[in-house]
């Protein structure tokens, strides 16, 4: 995968870091995500992603559990390692 292309957050591997680019959600979901710290430009790191079920990310120093459907609507750019 090209490190400069966008990808859904659900596809980020454990211990990888990324920058939030945008969301593909409705206004109510944007409000919830922003209140949890998911804002464009924020750094996130994948803490747990088994490939099924919820995943856990760290954003702004806080661990947050997200459903896979929700994480599929958050687009990020993986940071080069």
N, C-alpha and C positions, 0 to 999 in steps of 0.2 A: 504494500500500500504506500502510496506517495505521502510523505510526511507533511506536505503542504496542502493536501486536499481535505475537504470537510468530510466528517463521518458522524454517524449517530453515536451518542454517548454509550449506548448499549454494546457497541463493538469494540470499545477500548479495553485493552488487556490489563490485568492486574499489575500494579506498580508503574503503569504509564501515566504520564501527565499530559494535560491538554488545556487549551483555552476555549472557553465558550464563545461560539460565534453568533448563534441565533436559535430561535424556537419555531416549531411548526405546530402551534397550539392556539386555542382560543384565548380571549381576554381573561377569563376567570383562571385558566391554568397558568397564564403568564404571571398574574398577580401572586399566585401560590408559589411558583418557582422563584420569583424575585424575592419574596419574603423569606425563602429558605437560603438565599444568598446566590442563586444562579442568575447572574447578570452577564450580559455580553462583556467579554474581556477578562472575566474572572478565571482563575486557574482552578482546575479540578484534578484530582488524582483518583484512580480506580483502586479501591481497597479490596473489594470482593466481587467477583463475577464468575459464577460457575457455568454460565451459558444457558441457564434456565432459572426461573424464579427471580426474586428481587436481587438487586445489586446494591452495593454500598460504595459511595464515593465520599471523598473528603473535599469540601469546598469552604474556603475562608476559615480553615481550622476546625470545621465541624463535620462530623460524620453524618451522612444523610442516606437513608434507605429509599430507593426508588423502585417502582415496578418497571418491568421491561418495556411495557407499552409506553409509559411516560418517558423513559430514558431514550426510546427510539425517536422521540420528537425533539430532543435537544441535540443540536449539531455543534461539534467541536472540531478543533484542529489540533492534532497530536503534536506535542513539542518534540523537536529533534533531540536525540539522546547523545 
